[in-house]
Amino acid sequence: MNLLNGRRFVMVSSTASKVDPEGPTEFEYWEEDGVVWGSYTGDTVTVGRFVGTREDDRISISYVHALVAGGVAAGRSDSRMENEPDGRLRLVEEFTFAGDDTPHVSVCTEVV
């Protein structure tokens, strides 16, 4: 089942940076046979890409993005899919940046 195909999410909170509610980072997901990939942009990110896997309600990805301020950032994340009361999906993501083992958490909600 390709549950994530074409689903879009916006970041609502992050321990790594303040989220701009007027222009949050937006993610688009695709999935086939347990492989997950997609792109993201907005807020502090010019353009980003990710690839990984999904098993049940867990998503594990590697990501890289170009920063609005210049330079790039990369890392790994593990997300837990949850259901919002209104039926939308929510992703609770635990992530680290390459070269920095500081754990961070972000929350993204599905855009319908």
C-alpha positions in Angstrom: 0.0 0.0 0.0 1.4 3.4 -1.1 -0.1 5.3 1.8 2.1 8.4 1.4 1.8 9.0 -2.4 1.2 12.6 -3.2 0.6 13.6 0.5 1.7 17.1 1.5 2.7 18.2 5.0 3.7 21.5 6.6 6.0 21.8 9.6 4.2 23.2 12.7 7.1 23.0 15.2 10.8 22.1 15.4 13.4 22.1 18.2 16.0 23.0 15.6 14.6 26.3 14.5 11.6 28.7 14.9 8.9 27.8 12.3 7.5 30.7 10.3 3.7 30.1 10.4 3.2 32.3 7.3 5.7 30.3 5.2 6.5 26.9 6.9 8.6 24.2 5.2 6.3 22.1 3.1 7.0 18.5 2.3 5.7 16.2 -0.5 5.9 12.5 -0.1 5.9 9.6 -2.6 6.0 5.9 -1.9 6.3 2.6 -3.7 7.0 -0.9 -2.3 8.1 0.5 1.1 10.5 3.0 -0.5 9.8 6.6 0.4 11.1 9.8 -1.3 10.2 13.4 -1.8 11.0 17.0 -1.7 10.6 20.1 0.5 11.0 23.8 0.5 10.0 26.9 2.5 11.1 28.8 5.6 14.9 28.3 5.9 15.1 25.8 3.1 15.6 26.7 -0.6 15.2 23.1 -1.8 15.5 19.8 -0.2 15.3 16.1 -1.1 14.9 12.9 0.9 14.8 9.1 0.4 14.2 6.2 2.7 11.8 3.5 3.8 8.5 3.0 5.5 7.6 0.0 7.7 4.1 0.2 9.2 3.8 3.6 10.9 7.6 4.3 10.9 9.5 6.3 8.2 13.3 6.4 8.1 15.0 8.8 5.7 18.2 10.5 4.8 17.9 14.1 3.7 19.9 17.1 2.3 18.8 20.6 1.7 20.1 24.0 0.5 19.7 26.8 3.1 18.3 30.2 2.3 21.2 31.6 4.4 23.7 29.7 2.2 25.3 26.3 2.5 23.7 22.9 2.8 22.5 20.7 5.7 22.1 16.9 5.7 21.1 14.2 8.1 18.9 11.3 9.1 15.5 11.1 10.6 13.0 8.6 12.0 9.3 9.6 11.9 6.2 8.2 13.6 2.9 8.5 11.7 -0.1 9.4 13.8 -3.7 10.2 13.0 -5.1 13.7 13.8 -8.7 13.7 15.2 -9.9 15.0 11.8 -8.4 12.1 9.9 -5.3 13.9 8.6 -1.8 12.4 9.2 0.7 13.9 11.5 4.5 13.1 11.3 6.5 13.3 14.5 10.1 13.3 13.4 13.3 12.7 15.5 16.3 13.9 13.5 20.0 14.8 13.6 22.1 16.8 11.3 25.3 15.2 9.8 28.3 16.1 12.0 26.1 17.0 15.0 24.6 14.3 17.2 22.2 16.8 18.9 18.7 15.2 18.7 15.9 17.3 17.4 12.1 16.8 17.1 9.7 18.3 14.5 6.0 17.9 14.0 4.4 18.1 10.5 0.6 18.0 9.8 -1.0 16.9 6.5 -2.3 19.6 4.2 -5.7 18.6 2.6 
